[in-house]
């Protein structure tokens, strides 16, 4: 993973956590241990996702989390 993708991943995790009222490490676990969203969605879609606004990114990833059946 390149630095820009890592920074974007942290941005996503922290903003999702804030939106859901969770801690960053809880969201990280949801995106890595309880699903493959970080490795198979956020990082591969970096080029498209990072061009969007924060609200769009957060809502998009939360929708993917729900589609994967995560309890959020």
NORMO-V843132 format. One record per residue. N is the residue number from 1. PSI is psi in whole degrees, -180 to 180 (none if undefined). Layout:
BEGIN
[[N/PSI] [N/PSI]]
END
This chain:
BEGIN
[[1/134] [2/163] [3/-44] [4/-37] [5/-36] [6/-45] [7/-40] [8/-39] [9/-43] [10/-43] [11/-47] [12/-48] [13/-49] [14/-39] [15/-34] [16/-43] [17/-47] [18/-44] [19/-39] [20/-7] [21/32] [22/172] [23/154] [24/-41] [25/-29] [26/-43] [27/-41] [28/-45] [29/-41] [30/-38] [31/-13] [32/-54] [33/-34] [34/-6] [35/-180] [36/24] [37/-40] [38/-52] [39/-28] [40/3] [41/-59] [42/-52] [43/-48] [44/-28] [45/14] [46/-49] [47/-39] [48/-44] [49/-42] [50/-10] [51/-6] [52/169] [53/163] [54/-47] [55/-43] [56/-47] [57/-50] [58/-49] [59/-38] [60/-47] [61/-38] [62/-38] [63/-43] [64/-40] [65/-43] [66/-41] [67/-32] [68/-3] [69/19] [70/139] [71/103] [72/none]]
END
